Amino acid sequence: MRTIPQPGTYPAKTNAAMVVYEAKTGSLCVAIPTAAEGWSGKGTLVLGNADGVLNTKNIQTLREIFGWDGVDPFALQEIAIGEHAFDIVGEHESYVPEATDEDPNPEEVMTFKIKWFNPPGRSGMKLPTVLDDASRKKTLTKWGSKFKSNAGKPAPAAAAKPAAKTEAKAEPKSTTPARPAGGVPARKTVAGQARTSTQDEVYVALKKARPDVEEDVIAAEFYQAQDDLREGANGEFTPVEWGKIADALGI
């Protein structure tokens, strides 16, 4: 039996030429033959939806990974194999193969399906760009005097440590935690916390909530919800922001 990777993020490269084609749904797609350590397969990105609207998120991803200018989609097929590194984000997906005379009762098969292609390192933590000298001077013009004024204030005195007390041994001390003054709980309840999620969780939940909708339509809805929250974020959101996107999608 073929070994498949665990769900997660892996560095990868192409191991064959990409293929641009029009799907039966009318969407324009690119198939990306992919090799990661110990595994190879194919991922697909939608370039244009069936309604004729370009999928600008996927196009931008391909431009960043492969240096493509975004003009001629068939130019993707000419890009050198294995020349560009990228990250893939995949998950397990199962299906039952079509029955044949040789195997009239096929068993369910588990596969590793690529859900996302990202430039190297984009799948993990992304830090802001370090400011150059000109940008630093501009920033300090706005904030520098405030920091200097604050630095001139005397530091708050350290609180005195309470004297050690000798515990009486006559009666055992209660193990019940003391409540803060005013009766306020020491820890927030779940209801008081903002909803959090991830890119994968939101997309999987959206697919489950739209079982009869074509995946390119689902992808368009998914990306539109991101743009409605923060235009041009290119999928870079905090867990709380992904929670807001899930709420906006009604999932």
Backbone torsions as a table, in degrees:
resi	resn	phi	psi	omega
1	MET	NA	137.8	-177.7
2	ARG	-71.5	132.9	177.9
3	THR	-81.8	133.6	179.0
4	ILE	-116.3	151.1	-179.6
5	PRO	-66.4	158.4	171.4
6	GLN	-73.5	154.0	176.2
7	PRO	-55.3	137.9	-179.6
8	GLY	157.4	-163.6	-176.7
9	THR	-112.2	134.3	-176.5
10	TYR	-138.3	142.2	172.1
11	PRO	-71.4	143.5	-175.3
12	ALA	-153.2	170.2	173.7
13	LYS	-145.2	165.6	174.7
14	THR	-73.9	147.3	176.1
15	ASN	-122.7	10.6	174.0
16	ALA	-162.9	169.8	-178.7
17	ALA	-70.1	143.0	175.5
18	MET	-70.7	154.6	-178.8
19	VAL	-128.4	125.6	176.2
20	VAL	-99.0	131.0	-176.7
21	TYR	-152.4	163.0	176.4
22	GLU	-102.5	122.7	-178.7
23	ALA	-74.7	167.4	179.4
24	LYS	-61.1	-26.5	179.5
25	THR	-74.7	-11.7	-176.8
26	GLY	98.8	-3.9	178.6
27	SER	-76.2	147.1	174.0
28	LEU	-94.8	123.4	-173.6
29	CYS	-127.4	163.3	171.0
30	VAL	-129.1	126.8	176.0
31	ALA	-91.0	131.6	-174.9
32	ILE	-119.5	98.5	174.9
33	PRO	-62.9	128.1	-168.2
34	THR	-131.2	141.4	175.8
35	ALA	-128.0	124.9	170.1
36	ALA	-116.6	175.2	-176.9
37	GLU	-62.0	117.8	177.6
38	GLY	77.5	8.0	-178.1
39	TRP	-153.3	147.0	172.4
40	SER	-143.0	149.9	-179.0
41	GLY	-171.5	-156.3	-177.2
42	LYS	-137.5	137.8	172.3
43	GLY	-117.9	158.2	-178.5
44	THR	-130.7	135.7	174.0
45	LEU	-120.5	139.1	177.2
46	VAL	-86.2	123.0	178.6
47	LEU	-90.0	-37.1	179.8
48	GLY	-142.7	133.0	-178.1
49	ASN	-74.9	166.0	-176.6
50	ALA	-61.5	-24.6	-179.8
51	ASP	-84.7	5.6	177.6
52	GLY	90.2	1.4	180.0
53	VAL	-88.8	129.8	179.5
54	LEU	-68.4	143.0	174.6
55	ASN	-90.6	87.5	-170.9
56	THR	-65.8	-27.5	179.1
57	LYS	-64.6	-48.7	-179.7
58	ASN	-65.9	-38.7	178.8
59	ILE	-62.1	-44.0	179.3
60	GLN	-63.9	-38.7	177.7
61	THR	-60.0	-45.5	180.0
62	LEU	-65.4	-36.2	178.3
63	ARG	-64.7	-41.2	-178.2
64	GLU	-70.6	-38.2	-177.4
65	ILE	-75.6	-48.1	-168.7
66	PHE	-105.1	-1.4	-179.1
67	GLY	70.7	17.6	178.5
68	TRP	-69.6	143.6	-177.6
69	ASP	-83.2	-6.7	176.3
70	GLY	79.8	7.6	-176.3
71	VAL	-90.0	-58.9	-177.0
72	ASP	-107.8	111.0	-177.9
73	PRO	-61.1	-30.1	-178.6
74	PHE	-72.7	-11.7	174.8
75	ALA	-67.2	-20.6	176.8
76	LEU	-61.5	-31.4	-178.4
77	GLN	-69.9	-17.8	-177.4
78	GLU	-95.2	-3.9	-178.0
79	ILE	-70.0	136.4	-176.2
80	ALA	-58.0	137.2	-178.5
81	ILE	-71.5	132.6	175.2
82	GLY	72.4	11.2	-175.7
83	GLU	-85.4	-25.2	-174.6
84	HIS	-117.2	130.7	177.6
85	ALA	-89.6	149.7	176.6
86	PHE	-156.7	172.1	176.1
87	ASP	-106.9	143.0	171.1
88	ILE	-115.5	143.3	174.5
89	VAL	-115.6	118.7	-175.2
90	GLY	-128.6	164.6	177.7
91	GLU	-143.8	165.0	177.7
92	HIS	-80.9	141.1	177.9
93	GLU	-143.3	136.2	-177.6
94	SER	-113.1	152.8	177.2
95	TYR	-155.3	162.9	177.6
96	VAL	-108.8	118.8	179.8
97	PRO	-60.7	157.2	178.1
98	GLU	-67.0	136.9	-178.7
99	ALA	-66.1	144.7	177.2
100	THR	-131.4	172.8	177.7
101	ASP	-62.9	-35.7	-179.8
102	GLU	-73.7	-30.8	-178.8
103	ASP	-137.6	79.8	-176.9
104	PRO	-69.0	-19.2	-179.7
105	ASN	-128.7	71.2	-177.1
106	PRO	-65.9	147.0	178.1
107	GLU	-89.4	158.7	178.4
108	GLU	-62.8	139.1	-178.6
109	VAL	-115.5	134.2	176.5
110	MET	-97.4	131.6	-179.3
111	THR	-126.3	164.5	172.6
112	PHE	-104.3	114.5	-176.5
113	LYS	-109.6	129.2	177.1
114	ILE	-73.6	122.6	178.9
115	LYS	-98.7	-32.2	-175.9
116	TRP	-142.7	146.0	167.6
117	PHE	-112.5	133.9	-179.9
118	ASN	-137.1	151.0	170.8
119	PRO	-58.9	154.1	-177.4
120	PRO	-53.1	129.9	178.0
121	GLY	84.0	-12.2	-177.5
122	ARG	-69.8	-23.5	-177.2
123	SER	-74.8	-18.9	-179.6
124	GLY	-105.6	-149.6	-177.8
125	MET	-69.6	134.0	178.2
126	LYS	-120.0	119.3	-179.6
127	LEU	-89.8	154.1	176.4
128	PRO	-63.9	159.0	178.3
129	THR	-70.2	135.6	177.8
130	VAL	-66.6	132.3	-177.3
131	LEU	-71.0	144.8	174.1
132	ASP	-83.4	177.1	-175.2
133	ASP	-59.8	-42.7	-178.7
134	ALA	-63.6	-41.2	179.9
135	SER	-69.1	-34.7	177.5
136	ARG	-63.1	-45.2	180.0
137	LYS	-61.3	-40.4	179.4
138	LYS	-65.0	-40.1	179.8
139	THR	-67.7	-42.2	-179.8
140	LEU	-68.2	-28.7	175.9
141	THR	-59.8	-35.8	-179.3
142	LYS	-82.8	-40.5	-169.5
143	TRP	-109.8	-17.8	-171.7
144	GLY	-58.0	-46.9	-177.4
145	SER	-63.8	-32.6	179.3
146	LYS	-66.8	-41.0	178.8
147	PHE	-67.3	-39.2	179.4
148	LYS	-64.8	-41.8	178.6
149	SER	-63.1	-41.6	-179.3
150	ASN	-68.7	-35.1	-178.7
151	ALA	-68.6	-23.6	-179.7
152	GLY	-78.0	-11.1	179.4
153	LYS	-75.0	142.7	178.3
154	PRO	-65.2	143.9	179.0
155	ALA	-68.6	142.0	178.8
156	PRO	-62.2	141.7	-179.8
157	ALA	-66.3	142.0	179.1
158	ALA	-70.4	138.1	180.0
159	ALA	-67.6	136.8	179.6
160	ALA	-68.7	139.5	179.2
161	LYS	-75.4	134.6	179.3
162	PRO	-66.6	146.8	179.1
163	ALA	-67.2	144.4	180.0
164	ALA	-65.9	137.9	179.9
165	LYS	-107.3	145.9	177.1
166	THR	-90.7	120.5	-178.5
167	GLU	-73.1	132.2	175.2
168	ALA	-73.1	137.4	-176.8
169	LYS	-93.8	-2.9	-176.1
170	ALA	-67.1	-41.1	-176.8
171	GLU	-126.5	135.8	177.6
172	PRO	-67.4	144.2	179.7
173	LYS	-76.0	141.1	-179.8
174	SER	-63.9	140.0	177.7
175	THR	-93.6	2.5	178.9
176	THR	-74.8	123.5	-179.1
177	PRO	-61.0	139.1	178.2
178	ALA	-73.7	142.3	177.1
179	ARG	-84.7	146.6	177.9
180	PRO	-62.3	161.3	178.8
181	ALA	-59.3	142.4	-179.7
182	GLY	86.1	-2.6	176.6
183	GLY	76.6	15.5	-179.5
184	VAL	-80.1	132.1	179.8
185	PRO	-58.1	146.3	-178.1
186	ALA	-74.2	-20.9	-177.5
187	ARG	-129.3	141.9	178.7
188	LYS	-65.6	147.2	174.1
189	THR	-81.3	163.6	179.2
190	VAL	-59.3	-36.8	-178.4
191	ALA	-64.1	-23.5	-178.8
192	GLY	-90.6	2.0	-177.8
193	GLN	-102.6	146.1	177.5
194	ALA	-69.4	145.0	178.6
195	ARG	-69.2	138.1	176.3
196	THR	-123.8	156.2	178.2
197	SER	-162.0	-173.3	177.8
198	THR	-131.9	168.3	178.7
199	GLN	-57.2	-47.9	-178.2
200	ASP	-64.7	-44.3	-178.4
201	GLU	-60.8	-42.3	-178.6
202	VAL	-66.7	-43.3	-177.1
203	TYR	-67.7	-42.3	178.9
204	VAL	-62.1	-43.6	179.5
205	ALA	-64.7	-36.5	179.2
206	LEU	-65.6	-41.5	178.5
207	LYS	-63.4	-41.4	179.4
208	LYS	-66.0	-32.5	-179.7
209	ALA	-79.5	-15.2	-179.7
210	ARG	-125.0	61.9	-173.0
211	PRO	-64.6	-22.9	-176.6
212	ASP	-103.9	11.3	-177.0
213	VAL	-104.3	137.6	179.3
214	GLU	-60.4	146.4	-174.8
215	GLU	-65.0	-31.8	179.4
216	ASP	-68.2	-31.9	176.6
217	VAL	-70.5	-40.8	176.9
218	ILE	-61.9	-42.7	179.9
219	ALA	-62.3	-40.4	179.2
220	ALA	-63.1	-42.7	178.2
221	GLU	-64.2	-40.6	-179.5
222	PHE	-61.9	-46.7	-179.0
223	TYR	-70.0	-35.0	179.9
224	GLN	-63.7	-39.2	178.3
225	ALA	-62.8	-35.1	177.1
226	GLN	-67.1	-44.7	179.7
227	ASP	-63.7	-36.3	179.6
228	ASP	-64.1	-33.4	179.3
229	LEU	-79.3	-46.9	-176.7
230	ARG	-156.1	99.6	-176.8
231	GLU	-61.6	133.8	174.3
232	GLY	80.0	12.8	-178.3
233	ALA	-75.2	-18.2	177.5
234	ASN	54.7	40.4	174.9
235	GLY	82.7	2.5	-179.0
236	GLU	-92.5	96.2	-179.3
237	PHE	-131.3	155.3	174.6
238	THR	-79.1	163.8	177.1
239	PRO	-55.9	-37.0	178.9
240	VAL	-67.5	-38.6	178.2
241	GLU	-64.8	-39.3	176.4
242	TRP	-63.5	-33.0	175.6
243	GLY	-63.9	-39.4	177.9
244	LYS	-66.4	-38.7	178.4
245	ILE	-64.4	-40.6	177.5
246	ALA	-61.5	-41.5	178.1
247	ASP	-63.1	-42.2	-179.1
248	ALA	-63.8	-31.7	179.7
249	LEU	-83.6	-6.5	178.5
250	GLY	73.6	32.5	-179.0
251	ILE	-120.1	NA	NA
